[in-house]
Amino acid sequence: MTSFHIAVLGGDGIGPEVVGEAVKVLRAIEGASEHRFELSEDVVGGAAIDAYGTALRKETVALARRSDAVLFGAVGGPKWDDPKAAVRPEQAILGLRAALETFANLRPARMQPALVHLSPLKPEIVQGTDVLFIRELVAGTYFAKPKKYWQDDKGVWRAVDTTAYTEPQVERTVRMAFELARGRRKKLHVADKQNVMATSRLWRDVASRVAGEFADVEFQAILTDALAMHLLYRPTAFDVVVTDNLFGDLLTDEAAALAGSMGLMPSASLGAKRNKHGGYLGLYEPIHGTAPDIAGKGIANPIAAIQSLALLLRYSLRLEREGGAVERAVDDAIELGLRTPDTARAGDKTASTTAVGDAIAEAVARELRR
Ligand code: NAD
């Protein structure tokens, strides 16, 4: 029997609702296997500001650090929206990423076979899309200095952002991408602008060098603008894409839009820290926010949170079979027409958050008992 420790941080709005369904799936896995999950819940974001005056307590950081993985919902909402406030809900995510030293953000964009109608692309183009984006998260254009916006002596407004990378920063991200590609279809693209940017030439050089150690992974470099276009014409041609912080920010939103609803997309933030099971000590969260417009109505789509759990099982707990079972159960639930309003077609019968969670939990348990 293996025992795993997971920190569960639901956050605000629909966060606790959707994370609750992911926990339900985890309990179903426990009931159908030898694995035991010790869950520690805590408040973060707006809920923590209300209770403790801070978005992320020291105790929560310590809990995250000693866990095998962190399952996170979403934080924020109108109540805490003052941009000038010194304490803000999103400090919880930024603080956790810093504490866990996660330097890579993973965003899979997988087209659910039964939901092609949600994609803006033609079904014959988008069907079968399954791309894993790995975006460098802690360096590059958003962080490097100098970064300023000023008026010069002649009264002309000027602004500068610096894009800077070091070889180690690029190498650890690229290396992770090759390792993850090994567990998938073994195809990796690095997206850069090496025709015009020095940092991109560094990315391409480092990726090409590391590729030599991964002869089993088919490696190709591609210009980011070309990739943005190819994603619209032939998204199925890509398996894993690794890129820098700025390009990754843009490409991952494009990919999420291709694959349909916000309520479906999971993400993971991983770094160098490993847990006692040899997996990544990662932070897993849906890409959507707290959806204040539907919070408390019982209609939030729990699939992004449940898909985040599938990533957690695979990358942190190394439970490949269980992660796969969760993904198949999600596909089946959608196929059977169990849909929250955000993914339903006009006239479709819709299901509640808990009904979708129940169905997925039961399907996972059935598969694992087989
Ligand atoms: P949002 O993702 O919360 O909502 C955008 C739209 O998508 C809404 O119409 C919402 O109802 C819908 N939606 C989102 N998730 C859904 C789900 N699981 N099921 C069904 N529909 C869903 O983005 P927003 O409205 O821009 O932000 C709302 C709040 O969330 C803000 O306070 C924002 O700061 C915060 N936010 C937090 C995170 C995070 O914690 N990672 C990310 C984005 C936004």
Residues whose N, C-alpha, C, O or C-beta is under 5 A from the ligand:
A	BS01	NAD	G73 A74 V75 G76 G77 P78 M262 G263 P286 I287 H288 G289 T290 A291 P292 D293 I294 I299 A300 N301 D342
